[in-house]
Amino acid sequence: MRLMVAVALFVAISSAVAQSAAPKPRTSVVSDAEVERVTREAILIDTHNDVPTQIMDDNYDIGTPMLKGRQTDLAHMKGFLSAEFFAVFVDAKYVEGNHSANRAMEMIDAVRTSVVAKYPNDFVLATAADDILKAHKDHKIAALMGIEGGHAIEDSLRLLRDYYALGVRYMTLTHFNTNNWADAQGDFNNPNVKHHNGLTPFGKDVVREMNRLGMMVDISHTADKTFYDALEVSTAPIIASHSSCRAVSNHTRNMTDDMIRALAAKGGTMQINFDCEYVSQKYLDASLASRAEERPLLAEARKIADPAERAAAVKKITADENAKLPPVTLAEIVEQIDHAVKVGGIDHVGIGTDFDGVGCVPEALTSYDKFPLLTRALLEKGYSAEDIKKIYGGNLLRVMRAVEDRAKELRPEPAIMSKVDKQ
């Protein structure tokens, strides 16, 4: 009981300190030179980009100019981005027939061959914090990987170790789908899905083995109870690779203030997601209303016999509904960052754009070359250059080092073997 009181007191004190440290708007003019200097000096790390899915499914080449609606290409990354965590996203559909691991391996190969090997003058494969620093010094982009969807390990810790050996440095414990060992946010209210009340015993072993390997535990997409279980089990800081604040936009994919405080109290960091629904309450409300209007129209459109006519009708309905949605602004991204800093502290906030994994991002932040606009907005809000450098990458580097150091302490211990491994 005394321990629980002590933890609660620590979190309360941390919150009070964070609140009192909130910046005050600048009264002096922010010059273009200052914006340029701070942006260039910062080590900008994006912890979640879904472009590998486009590379796999659409044969997309990031070395070519990006098409309308996309957010990632080499030209817009160079000079602004220091490190990219490419998302090894495994859709839930691959669970059927045990194709998840195959899809994950293909995605890993796509990053290693279609990005790093294809553009060696611009990218370098990175697996540690020091690799990111070296890449930045060498004016290259550090390419890292994070698995999105714990079903990718197919309930095998051996596969988890294989992914680590291939360069994966974080895993999102779930996607929108609950797997055999962890509850997800996306289907938590679905009575047809078997839930576990957070992590199963095997799920806790997954977290422990990730600690032993030096792979960051990512709780974006997990149910709230799964988050708290992972936080309790992990002996290294954990991350939310692409989540925003639920108090600002009440989407269950976002983190509550209590979750943000708890994450920060154990040294972790939350990486702000640029998805319009996760950023803006106004947009989220309009989007939900629009979907309700769209649903019967789409049902009728899908009855059209001719495939081309059907596709055109569906596309038009979707475009018409999207056109009704309000724009999301740069100020709303700043509001998300500012809220996270006030609640969790300046040392526990970062950037996880979700570029090329979402249909809408703020109009002012549609690609990496727009980050000077965010730099200016944060400076005007009262954030110092050092604050911005922490948000852009310094905090994530600290977590990576802590995870790496914990792994060095744990690796003399034997690897955890699951029931699947022992068969």
Residue pairs with C-beta under 8 A, 6 or more apart in sequence:
7 265
10 265
11 261
11 262
11 265
14 261
14 264
14 265
14 345
15 261
15 343
17 345
18 264
18 341
18 342
18 343
18 344
18 345
18 346
19 342
19 343
21 345
21 346
22 338
22 341
22 342
23 341
23 381
23 382
23 383
23 384
23 387
24 382
25 380
25 381
25 382
26 379
26 380
26 381
26 382
30 376
30 379
30 380
34 379
34 385
35 372
35 375
35 376
35 379
36 372
37 385
38 375
38 379
38 385
38 388
38 389
39 80
39 371
39 372
39 375
40 79
41 385
41 389
42 82
42 375
42 388
42 389
42 392
42 393
43 82
43 83
43 132
43 133
43 136
43 389
43 392
43 393
43 394
43 397
44 80
44 81
44 82
44 83
44 351
44 368
44 371
44 392
44 393
45 82
45 83
45 84
45 85
45 132
45 350
45 351
45 392
45 393
45 396
45 397
46 81
46 83
46 84
46 85
46 351
46 352
46 353
46 355
46 368
47 85
47 146
47 170
47 239
47 241
47 242
47 271
47 350
47 351
47 352
47 396
48 85
48 87
48 146
48 148
48 220
48 241
48 242
48 271
48 273
48 352
48 353
48 354
48 355
48 357
49 72
49 84
49 85
49 86
49 87
49 353
49 354
49 355
49 356
49 357
50 87
50 89
50 148
50 354
50 355
50 356
50 357
50 358
51 60
51 62
51 70
51 72
51 86
51 355
51 356
52 86
52 87
52 88
52 89
52 107
52 110
52 111
52 115
53 87
53 89
53 107
53 356
53 357
54 60
54 70
54 72
54 356
55 61
55 62
55 110
55 111
55 114
55 115
56 106
56 107
56 110
60 70
61 114
61 118
62 72
62 73
62 74
62 77
62 114
62 115
62 119
63 73
63 74
63 118
63 119
64 73
65 73
65 75
66 72
66 73
66 76
66 367
70 356
71 353
71 355
71 356
71 361
71 366
71 367
72 355
72 356
72 367
72 368
73 367
74 119
74 122
76 367
76 368
76 369
77 84
77 141
77 368
78 122
78 141
79 369
80 368
80 369
80 371
80 372
81 141
81 368
82 132
82 135
82 136
82 141
82 142
82 393
83 126
83 132
83 135
83 136
83 141
83 142
83 143
83 144
83 393
84 141
84 142
84 143
84 144
85 144
85 145
85 146
85 169
85 170
85 241
85 352
86 111
86 115
86 143
86 144
86 145
86 146
87 145
87 146
87 148
87 357
88 104
88 107
88 108
88 111
88 145
88 146
88 147
88 148
88 152
88 163
88 168
89 107
89 148
89 149
89 175
89 357
90 100
90 103
90 104
90 107
90 147
90 148
90 149
90 151
90 152
90 175
91 103
91 149
91 175
92 149
92 151
92 175
92 176
92 177
94 100
94 102
94 103
94 151
95 151
95 177
95 179
98 154
100 149
100 151
100 152
100 153
100 154
101 152
101 153
101 154
101 159
103 152
104 147
104 152
104 163
105 166
108 145
108 163
108 166
108 167
108 168
111 143
111 145
112 125
112 166
112 167
115 123
115 143
116 123
116 124
116 125
116 143
121 140
122 140
122 141
123 140
123 141
123 142
123 143
124 131
124 134
124 135
124 138
124 140
124 141
124 142
124 143
125 131
125 142
125 143
125 144
125 167
126 132
126 135
126 142
126 143
126 144
127 144
127 167
127 169
128 400
128 404
129 397
129 400
129 401
129 404
131 142
132 142
132 144
132 393
132 397
132 400
133 397
135 141
135 142
136 142
144 167
144 169
145 166
145 167
145 168
145 169
146 168
146 169
146 170
146 171
146 172
146 216
146 218
146 241
147 153
147 163
147 168
147 170
147 171
147 172
148 172
148 175
148 221
149 172
149 174
149 175
149 177
149 179
149 221
150 171
150 172
150 173
150 174
150 179
150 181
150 182
150 206
151 174
151 175
151 177
151 179
151 180
152 159
152 163
152 171
153 159
153 160
153 163
153 171
153 206
154 420
155 180
155 181
155 202
155 418
155 420
156 418
156 420
156 421
157 205
157 206
157 209
157 415
157 416
157 417
157 418
157 420
157 421
158 420
158 421
160 171
160 206
160 209
160 210
160 213
160 215
161 209
161 213
161 415
163 171
163 215
164 213
164 214
164 215
168 215
169 214
169 215
169 216
169 400
170 215
170 216
170 217
170 218
170 239
170 241
171 210
171 215
171 216
171 217
171 218
172 218
172 219
172 220
172 221
172 222
172 241
173 182
173 199
173 203
173 206
173 207
173 217
173 218
173 219
173 221
173 222
173 226
173 230
174 182
174 183
174 184
174 185
174 186
174 221
174 222
174 223
174 226
175 184
175 186
175 221
176 184
176 185
176 186
176 187
176 221
177 184
177 186
177 187
177 193
178 184
178 187
178 188
178 193
178 194
178 195
178 196
178 223
180 200
180 202
181 196
181 199
181 200
181 202
181 203
181 206
182 196
182 198
182 199
182 200
182 203
182 206
182 222
182 226
183 195
183 196
183 197
183 198
183 199
183 222
183 223
183 225
183 226
184 221
184 222
184 223
184 226
185 221
185 222
185 223
185 224
185 252
185 253
186 221
186 253
187 193
188 195
188 223
188 252
195 223
196 203
197 225
198 223
198 225
198 226
198 228
198 229
199 206
199 207
199 226
199 229
199 230
199 233
202 418
202 419
203 226
203 229
204 229
204 233
205 416
205 418
207 217
207 230
207 233
207 234
208 233
208 234
208 235
208 416
209 415
209 416
210 216
210 217
210 234
211 217
211 234
211 235
211 236
211 403
211 406
211 407
211 410
212 407
212 410
212 411
212 413
212 415
212 416
213 407
214 403
214 404
214 406
214 407
214 408
215 403
216 236
216 238
216 239
216 399
216 400
216 403
217 230
217 234
217 236
217 238
217 239
218 238
218 239
218 240
218 241
219 226
219 227
219 230
219 231
219 238
219 239
219 240
219 243
220 240
220 241
220 242
220 243
220 253
220 273
220 352
221 253
222 230
224 256
224 259
227 255
227 259
228 259
228 262
230 238
231 238
231 262
231 263
231 266
231 268
234 266
235 406
235 410
236 402
236 403
236 406
236 407
237 266
237 267
237 268
237 269
237 399
237 402
237 403
238 263
238 266
238 268
239 268
239 269
239 270
239 271
239 396
239 399
240 255
240 263
240 268
240 269
240 270
240 271
240 352
241 271
241 352
242 271
242 273
242 275
242 352
242 353
242 354
242 357
243 253
243 254
243 255
243 270
243 271
243 272
243 273
243 278
243 352
244 251
244 253
244 254
244 255
244 270
244 272
244 273
244 275
244 278
244 279
244 336
244 340
245 254
245 255
245 257
245 260
245 336
245 339
245 340
245 343
246 252
246 254
246 255
246 256
246 257
247 256
247 257
247 339
247 343
248 254
248 279
248 281
248 332
248 335
248 336
248 339
249 277
249 278
249 279
249 280
249 281
249 283
249 284
249 336
250 281
250 284
251 277
251 278
251 284
253 273
253 278
254 273
254 278
255 263
255 270
257 343
260 270
260 340
260 343
260 344
260 348
261 343
261 344
263 269
263 270
263 344
263 348
264 343
264 344
264 345
264 347
264 348
267 348
267 398
267 399
267 402
268 348
268 399
269 347
269 348
269 349
269 350
269 395
269 396
269 398
269 399
270 340
270 344
270 348
270 349
270 350
271 349
271 350
271 351
271 352
271 396
272 333
272 336
272 337
272 340
272 349
272 350
272 351
272 352
273 279
273 352
273 353
273 354
273 358
274 333
274 353
274 354
274 355
274 358
274 361
274 362
274 365
275 354
275 358
275 360
275 361
276 283
276 284
276 287
276 325
276 328
276 358
276 359
276 360
276 361
276 362
277 283
277 284
277 287
277 360
278 284
279 328
279 332
279 333
279 336
279 362
280 326
280 328
280 332
282 326
283 325
283 326
283 328
283 360
286 324
286 325
286 326
287 325
290 321
290 322
290 324
290 325
291 321
293 321
294 317
294 318
294 321
297 317
298 314
298 317
298 318
301 310
301 313
301 314
301 317
302 310
302 314
304 310
304 313
322 359
322 360
325 360
327 362
327 363
328 360
328 361
328 362
328 363
329 362
329 363
329 364
330 362
330 364
330 365
330 373
330 374
330 377
331 377
332 362
333 362
333 365
333 374
333 377
334 374
334 377
334 378
334 381
337 349
337 378
337 391
338 381
340 348
340 349
341 349
341 391
346 387
346 390
346 391
347 390
347 395
347 398
348 395
349 390
349 391
349 395
350 391
350 392
350 393
350 395
350 396
351 391
351 392
351 393
353 361
353 365
354 361
355 361
355 367
364 370
364 373
364 374
365 371
365 373
365 374
371 392
375 388
378 387
378 388
378 391
379 385
379 388
383 391
